[in-house]
Amino acid sequence: MSKQQISRSEQNSIKLYNYHRIIFRTFALMQKDLSEKNVLLIKKFDRILVNESLSEAR
């Protein structure tokens, strides 16, 4: 299989969980309950995990 075929098959896959929505909702709830400083720290931590190429589910 070529890289194009693999990437097309990944795009057409069915996703069971909408992690983008779950993460967005979690950040919205955190902003209600936590201080701005804590929210910023958690967002920085999230960015570090993304930079380390960890999956959204983790």
mmCIF file as gemmi writes it, N, C-alpha and C atoms, coordinates in Angstrom:
data_model
loop_
_atom_site.group_PDB
_atom_site.id
_atom_site.type_symbol
_atom_site.label_atom_id
_atom_site.label_alt_id
_atom_site.label_comp_id
_atom_site.label_asym_id
_atom_site.label_entity_id
_atom_site.label_seq_id
_atom_site.pdbx_PDB_ins_code
_atom_site.Cartn_x
_atom_site.Cartn_y
_atom_site.Cartn_z
_atom_site.occupancy
_atom_site.B_iso_or_equiv
_atom_site.pdbx_formal_charge
_atom_site.auth_seq_id
_atom_site.auth_asym_id
_atom_site.pdbx_PDB_model_num
ATOM 1 N N . MET Axp A 1 ? 0.832 -1.187 0 1 0 ? 1 A 1
ATOM 2 C CA . MET Axp A 1 ? 0 0 0 1 0 ? 1 A 1
ATOM 3 C C . MET Axp A 1 ? 0.873 1.245 0 1 0 ? 1 A 1
ATOM 4 N N . SER Axp A 2 ? 0.457 2.227 -0.759 1 0 ? 2 A 1
ATOM 5 C CA . SER Axp A 2 ? 1.202 3.481 -0.773 1 0 ? 2 A 1
ATOM 6 C C . SER Axp A 2 ? 0.754 4.353 0.394 1 0 ? 2 A 1
ATOM 7 N N . LYS Axp A 3 ? 1.515 5.405 0.641 1 0 ? 3 A 1
ATOM 8 C CA . LYS Axp A 3 ? 1.163 6.319 1.741 1 0 ? 3 A 1
ATOM 9 C C . LYS Axp A 3 ? -0.169 6.999 1.48 1 0 ? 3 A 1
ATOM 10 N N . GLN Axp A 4 ? -0.464 7.294 0.209 1 0 ? 4 A 1
ATOM 11 C CA . GLN Axp A 4 ? -1.734 7.938 -0.109 1 0 ? 4 A 1
ATOM 12 C C . GLN Axp A 4 ? -2.906 7.016 0.205 1 0 ? 4 A 1
ATOM 13 N N . GLN Axp A 5 ? -2.769 5.733 -0.109 1 0 ? 5 A 1
ATOM 14 C CA . GLN Axp A 5 ? -3.847 4.792 0.166 1 0 ? 5 A 1
ATOM 15 C C . GLN Axp A 5 ? -4.081 4.649 1.663 1 0 ? 5 A 1
ATOM 16 N N . ILE Axp A 6 ? -3.01 4.626 2.426 1 0 ? 6 A 1
ATOM 17 C CA . ILE Axp A 6 ? -3.138 4.512 3.882 1 0 ? 6 A 1
ATOM 18 C C . ILE Axp A 6 ? -3.809 5.752 4.452 1 0 ? 6 A 1
ATOM 19 N N . SER Axp A 7 ? -3.383 6.942 4.028 1 0 ? 7 A 1
ATOM 20 C CA . SER Axp A 7 ? -3.959 8.158 4.579 1 0 ? 7 A 1
ATOM 21 C C . SER Axp A 7 ? -5.43 8.285 4.191 1 0 ? 7 A 1
ATOM 22 N N . ARG Axp A 8 ? -5.804 7.84 2.992 1 0 ? 8 A 1
ATOM 23 C CA . ARG Axp A 8 ? -7.216 7.875 2.594 1 0 ? 8 A 1
ATOM 24 C C . ARG Axp A 8 ? -8.04 6.934 3.446 1 0 ? 8 A 1
ATOM 25 N N . SER Axp A 9 ? -7.511 5.762 3.723 1 0 ? 9 A 1
ATOM 26 C CA . SER Axp A 9 ? -8.264 4.812 4.538 1 0 ? 9 A 1
ATOM 27 C C . SER Axp A 9 ? -8.416 5.318 5.972 1 0 ? 9 A 1
ATOM 28 N N . GLU Axp A 10 ? -7.426 6.03 6.49 1 0 ? 10 A 1
ATOM 29 C CA . GLU Axp A 10 ? -7.532 6.606 7.83 1 0 ? 10 A 1
ATOM 30 C C . GLU Axp A 10 ? -8.57 7.72 7.865 1 0 ? 10 A 1
ATOM 31 N N . GLN Axp A 11 ? -8.669 8.503 6.791 1 0 ? 11 A 1
ATOM 32 C CA . GLN Axp A 11 ? -9.644 9.598 6.741 1 0 ? 11 A 1
ATOM 33 C C . GLN Axp A 11 ? -11.07 9.062 6.673 1 0 ? 11 A 1
ATOM 34 N N . ASN Axp A 12 ? -11.265 7.912 6.053 1 0 ? 12 A 1
ATOM 35 C CA . ASN Axp A 12 ? -12.593 7.346 5.894 1 0 ? 12 A 1
ATOM 36 C C . ASN Axp A 12 ? -13.004 6.442 7.05 1 0 ? 12 A 1
ATOM 37 N N . SER Axp A 13 ? -12.152 6.303 8.037 1 0 ? 13 A 1
ATOM 38 C CA . SER Axp A 13 ? -12.47 5.419 9.149 1 0 ? 13 A 1
ATOM 39 C C . SER Axp A 13 ? -13.565 6.022 10.024 1 0 ? 13 A 1
ATOM 40 N N . ILE Axp A 14 ? -14.295 5.143 10.687 1 0 ? 14 A 1
ATOM 41 C CA . ILE Axp A 14 ? -15.364 5.566 11.586 1 0 ? 14 A 1
ATOM 42 C C . ILE Axp A 14 ? -14.75 5.82 12.955 1 0 ? 14 A 1
ATOM 43 N N . LYS Axp A 15 ? -15.058 6.964 13.517 1 0 ? 15 A 1
ATOM 44 C CA . LYS Axp A 15 ? -14.538 7.297 14.836 1 0 ? 15 A 1
ATOM 45 C C . LYS Axp A 15 ? -15.638 7.073 15.87 1 0 ? 15 A 1
ATOM 46 N N . LEU Axp A 16 ? -15.312 6.294 16.896 1 0 ? 16 A 1
ATOM 47 C CA . LEU Axp A 16 ? -16.279 6.025 17.947 1 0 ? 16 A 1
ATOM 48 C C . LEU Axp A 16 ? -16.425 7.192 18.904 1 0 ? 16 A 1
ATOM 49 N N . TYR Axp A 17 ? -15.329 7.864 19.179 1 0 ? 17 A 1
ATOM 50 C CA . TYR Axp A 17 ? -15.326 8.964 20.141 1 0 ? 17 A 1
ATOM 51 C C . TYR Axp A 17 ? -14.869 10.236 19.45 1 0 ? 17 A 1
ATOM 52 N N . ASN Axp A 18 ? -15.551 11.312 19.72 1 0 ? 18 A 1
ATOM 53 C CA . ASN Axp A 18 ? -15.175 12.609 19.165 1 0 ? 18 A 1
ATOM 54 C C . ASN Axp A 18 ? -14.281 13.301 20.195 1 0 ? 18 A 1
ATOM 55 N N . TYR Axp A 19 ? -12.986 12.981 20.15 1 0 ? 19 A 1
ATOM 56 C CA . TYR Axp A 19 ? -12.065 13.49 21.162 1 0 ? 19 A 1
ATOM 57 C C . TYR Axp A 19 ? -11.918 15.005 21.118 1 0 ? 19 A 1
ATOM 58 N N . HIS Axp A 20 ? -11.999 15.593 19.938 1 0 ? 20 A 1
ATOM 59 C CA . HIS Axp A 20 ? -11.895 17.058 19.859 1 0 ? 20 A 1
ATOM 60 C C . HIS Axp A 20 ? -13.019 17.715 20.656 1 0 ? 20 A 1
ATOM 61 N N . ARG Axp A 21 ? -14.219 17.181 20.522 1 0 ? 21 A 1
ATOM 62 C CA . ARG Axp A 21 ? -15.362 17.739 21.247 1 0 ? 21 A 1
ATOM 63 C C . ARG Axp A 21 ? -15.229 17.502 22.751 1 0 ? 21 A 1
ATOM 64 N N . ILE Axp A 22 ? -14.788 16.309 23.122 1 0 ? 22 A 1
ATOM 65 C CA . ILE Axp A 22 ? -14.623 15.984 24.543 1 0 ? 22 A 1
ATOM 66 C C . ILE Axp A 22 ? -13.584 16.905 25.181 1 0 ? 22 A 1
ATOM 67 N N . ILE Axp A 23 ? -12.467 17.114 24.502 1 0 ? 23 A 1
ATOM 68 C CA . ILE Axp A 23 ? -11.404 17.975 25.028 1 0 ? 23 A 1
ATOM 69 C C . ILE Axp A 23 ? -11.886 19.42 25.124 1 0 ? 23 A 1
ATOM 70 N N . PHE Axp A 24 ? -12.57 19.902 24.084 1 0 ? 24 A 1
ATOM 71 C CA . PHE Axp A 24 ? -13.091 21.273 24.092 1 0 ? 24 A 1
ATOM 72 C C . PHE Axp A 24 ? -14.062 21.468 25.257 1 0 ? 24 A 1
ATOM 73 N N . ARG Axp A 25 ? -14.95 20.513 25.452 1 0 ? 25 A 1
ATOM 74 C CA . ARG Axp A 25 ? -15.929 20.602 26.538 1 0 ? 25 A 1
ATOM 75 C C . ARG Axp A 25 ? -15.24 20.568 27.911 1 0 ? 25 A 1
ATOM 76 N N . THR Axp A 26 ? -14.226 19.742 28.033 1 0 ? 26 A 1
ATOM 77 C CA . THR Axp A 26 ? -13.493 19.651 29.297 1 0 ? 26 A 1
ATOM 78 C C . THR Axp A 26 ? -12.823 20.974 29.629 1 0 ? 26 A 1
ATOM 79 N N . PHE Axp A 27 ? -12.203 21.615 28.629 1 0 ? 27 A 1
ATOM 80 C CA . PHE Axp A 27 ? -11.582 22.916 28.866 1 0 ? 27 A 1
ATOM 81 C C . PHE Axp A 27 ? -12.625 23.964 29.251 1 0 ? 27 A 1
ATOM 82 N N . ALA Axp A 28 ? -13.792 23.914 28.64 1 0 ? 28 A 1
ATOM 83 C CA . ALA Axp A 28 ? -14.855 24.864 28.978 1 0 ? 28 A 1
ATOM 84 C C . ALA Axp A 28 ? -15.305 24.674 30.423 1 0 ? 28 A 1
ATOM 85 N N . LEU Axp A 29 ? -15.446 23.428 30.855 1 0 ? 29 A 1
ATOM 86 C CA . LEU Axp A 29 ? -15.842 23.162 32.239 1 0 ? 29 A 1
ATOM 87 C C . LEU Axp A 29 ? -14.753 23.572 33.225 1 0 ? 29 A 1
ATOM 88 N N . MET Axp A 30 ? -13.486 23.368 32.842 1 0 ? 30 A 1
ATOM 89 C CA . MET Axp A 30 ? -12.38 23.762 33.719 1 0 ? 30 A 1
ATOM 90 C C . MET Axp A 30 ? -12.376 25.268 33.949 1 0 ? 30 A 1
ATOM 91 N N . GLN Axp A 31 ? -12.674 26.026 32.909 1 0 ? 31 A 1
ATOM 92 C CA . GLN Axp A 31 ? -12.661 27.483 33.036 1 0 ? 31 A 1
ATOM 93 C C . GLN Axp A 31 ? -13.713 27.966 34.019 1 0 ? 31 A 1
ATOM 94 N N . LYS Axp A 32 ? -14.796 27.212 34.16 1 0 ? 32 A 1
ATOM 95 C CA . LYS Axp A 32 ? -15.838 27.58 35.115 1 0 ? 32 A 1
ATOM 96 C C . LYS Axp A 32 ? -15.403 27.317 36.552 1 0 ? 32 A 1
ATOM 97 N N . ASP Axp A 33 ? -14.679 26.205 36.766 1 0 ? 33 A 1
ATOM 98 C CA . ASP Axp A 33 ? -14.385 25.751 38.122 1 0 ? 33 A 1
ATOM 99 C C . ASP Axp A 33 ? -13.006 26.133 38.653 1 0 ? 33 A 1
ATOM 100 N N . LEU Axp A 34 ? -12.035 26.324 37.772 1 0 ? 34 A 1
ATOM 101 C CA . LEU Axp A 34 ? -10.661 26.543 38.208 1 0 ? 34 A 1
ATOM 102 C C . LEU Axp A 34 ? -10.223 27.983 37.989 1 0 ? 34 A 1
ATOM 103 N N . SER Axp A 35 ? -9.143 28.339 38.647 1 0 ? 35 A 1
ATOM 104 C CA . SER Axp A 35 ? -8.587 29.677 38.45 1 0 ? 35 A 1
ATOM 105 C C . SER Axp A 35 ? -7.924 29.757 37.078 1 0 ? 35 A 1
ATOM 106 N N . GLU Axp A 36 ? -7.75 30.951 36.586 1 0 ? 36 A 1
ATOM 107 C CA . GLU Axp A 36 ? -7.142 31.176 35.273 1 0 ? 36 A 1
ATOM 108 C C . GLU Axp A 36 ? -5.723 30.611 35.215 1 0 ? 36 A 1
ATOM 109 N N . LYS Axp A 37 ? -4.999 30.738 36.326 1 0 ? 37 A 1
ATOM 110 C CA . LYS Axp A 37 ? -3.634 30.229 36.388 1 0 ? 37 A 1
ATOM 111 C C . LYS Axp A 37 ? -3.611 28.711 36.208 1 0 ? 37 A 1
ATOM 112 N N . ASN Axp A 38 ? -4.505 28.016 36.885 1 0 ? 38 A 1
ATOM 113 C CA . ASN Axp A 38 ? -4.555 26.557 36.765 1 0 ? 38 A 1
ATOM 114 C C . ASN Axp A 38 ? -4.98 26.116 35.37 1 0 ? 38 A 1
ATOM 115 N N . VAL Axp A 39 ? -5.925 26.824 34.775 1 0 ? 39 A 1
ATOM 116 C CA . VAL Axp A 39 ? -6.358 26.492 33.416 1 0 ? 39 A 1
ATOM 117 C C . VAL Axp A 39 ? -5.189 26.653 32.448 1 0 ? 39 A 1
ATOM 118 N N . LEU Axp A 40 ? -4.42 27.709 32.589 1 0 ? 40 A 1
ATOM 119 C CA . LEU Axp A 40 ? -3.269 27.924 31.708 1 0 ? 40 A 1
ATOM 120 C C . LEU Axp A 40 ? -2.225 26.823 31.877 1 0 ? 40 A 1
ATOM 121 N N . LEU Axp A 41 ? -1.987 26.41 33.114 1 0 ? 41 A 1
ATOM 122 C CA . LEU Axp A 41 ? -1.034 25.321 33.357 1 0 ? 41 A 1
ATOM 123 C C . LEU Axp A 41 ? -1.492 24.016 32.707 1 0 ? 41 A 1
ATOM 124 N N . ILE Axp A 42 ? -2.773 23.718 32.807 1 0 ? 42 A 1
ATOM 125 C CA . ILE Axp A 42 ? -3.305 22.494 32.209 1 0 ? 42 A 1
ATOM 126 C C . ILE Axp A 42 ? -3.224 22.56 30.688 1 0 ? 42 A 1
ATOM 127 N N . LYS Axp A 43 ? -3.507 23.733 30.114 1 0 ? 43 A 1
ATOM 128 C CA . LYS Axp A 43 ? -3.407 23.884 28.658 1 0 ? 43 A 1
ATOM 129 C C . LYS Axp A 43 ? -1.961 23.745 28.184 1 0 ? 43 A 1
ATOM 130 N N . LYS Axp A 44 ? -1.008 24.254 28.971 1 0 ? 44 A 1
ATOM 131 C CA . LYS Axp A 44 ? 0.403 24.08 28.622 1 0 ? 44 A 1
ATOM 132 C C . LYS Axp A 44 ? 0.777 22.6 28.648 1 0 ? 44 A 1
ATOM 133 N N . PHE Axp A 45 ? 0.302 21.889 29.674 1 0 ? 45 A 1
ATOM 134 C CA . PHE Axp A 45 ? 0.564 20.46 29.782 1 0 ? 45 A 1
ATOM 135 C C . PHE Axp A 45 ? -0.025 19.712 28.593 1 0 ? 45 A 1
ATOM 136 N N . ASP Axp A 46 ? -1.233 20.073 28.201 1 0 ? 46 A 1
ATOM 137 C CA . ASP Axp A 46 ? -1.878 19.464 27.041 1 0 ? 46 A 1
ATOM 138 C C . ASP Axp A 46 ? -1.053 19.706 25.776 1 0 ? 46 A 1
ATOM 139 N N . ARG Axp A 47 ? -0.53 20.912 25.622 1 0 ? 47 A 1
ATOM 140 C CA . ARG Axp A 47 ? 0.285 21.25 24.45 1 0 ? 47 A 1
ATOM 141 C C . ARG Axp A 47 ? 1.579 20.427 24.444 1 0 ? 47 A 1
ATOM 142 N N . ILE Axp A 48 ? 2.162 20.212 25.611 1 0 ? 48 A 1
ATOM 143 C CA . ILE Axp A 48 ? 3.373 19.391 25.702 1 0 ? 48 A 1
ATOM 144 C C . ILE Axp A 48 ? 3.083 17.961 25.25 1 0 ? 48 A 1
ATOM 145 N N . LEU Axp A 49 ? 1.96 17.412 25.683 1 0 ? 49 A 1
ATOM 146 C CA . LEU Axp A 49 ? 1.599 16.057 25.279 1 0 ? 49 A 1
ATOM 147 C C . LEU Axp A 49 ? 1.381 15.967 23.77 1 0 ? 49 A 1
ATOM 148 N N . VAL Axp A 50 ? 0.776 16.982 23.19 1 0 ? 50 A 1
ATOM 149 C CA . VAL Axp A 50 ? 0.563 17.004 21.732 1 0 ? 50 A 1
ATOM 150 C C . VAL Axp A 50 ? 1.912 17.067 21.031 1 0 ? 50 A 1
ATOM 151 N N . ASN Axp A 51 ? 2.817 17.868 21.537 1 0 ? 51 A 1
ATOM 152 C CA . ASN Axp A 51 ? 4.143 17.988 20.925 1 0 ? 51 A 1
ATOM 153 C C . ASN Axp A 51 ? 4.935 16.688 21.015 1 0 ? 51 A 1
ATOM 154 N N . GLU Axp A 52 ? 4.648 15.874 22.03 1 0 ? 52 A 1
ATOM 155 C CA . GLU Axp A 52 ? 5.295 14.579 22.166 1 0 ? 52 A 1
ATOM 156 C C . GLU Axp A 52 ? 4.601 13.49 21.351 1 0 ? 52 A 1
ATOM 157 N N . SER Axp A 53 ? 3.616 13.901 20.575 1 0 ? 53 A 1
ATOM 158 C CA . SER Axp A 53 ? 2.873 13.008 19.668 1 0 ? 53 A 1
ATOM 159 C C . SER Axp A 53 ? 2.074 11.937 20.392 1 0 ? 53 A 1
ATOM 160 N N . LEU Axp A 54 ? 1.58 12.235 21.561 1 0 ? 54 A 1
ATOM 161 C CA . LEU Axp A 54 ? 0.686 11.315 22.243 1 0 ? 54 A 1
ATOM 162 C C . LEU Axp A 54 ? -0.705 11.466 21.64 1 0 ? 54 A 1
ATOM 163 N N . SER Axp A 55 ? -1.456 10.403 21.635 1 0 ? 55 A 1
ATOM 164 C CA . SER Axp A 55 ? -2.783 10.438 21.026 1 0 ? 55 A 1
ATOM 165 C C . SER Axp A 55 ? -3.738 11.285 21.875 1 0 ? 55 A 1
ATOM 166 N N . GLU Axp A 56 ? -4.823 11.697 21.241 1 0 ? 56 A 1
ATOM 167 C CA . GLU Axp A 56 ? -5.818 12.514 21.941 1 0 ? 56 A 1
ATOM 168 C C . GLU Axp A 56 ? -6.453 11.76 23.096 1 0 ? 56 A 1
ATOM 169 N N . ALA Axp A 57 ? -6.614 10.467 22.932 1 0 ? 57 A 1
ATOM 170 C CA . ALA Axp A 57 ? -7.269 9.663 23.974 1 0 ? 57 A 1
ATOM 171 C C . ALA Axp A 57 ? -6.441 9.626 25.258 1 0 ? 57 A 1
ATOM 172 N N . ARG Axp A 58 ? -5.156 9.767 25.148 1 0 ? 58 A 1
ATOM 173 C CA . ARG Axp A 58 ? -4.315 9.732 26.338 1 0 ? 58 A 1
ATOM 174 C C . ARG Axp A 58 ? -4.347 11.054 27.021 1 0 ? 58 A 1
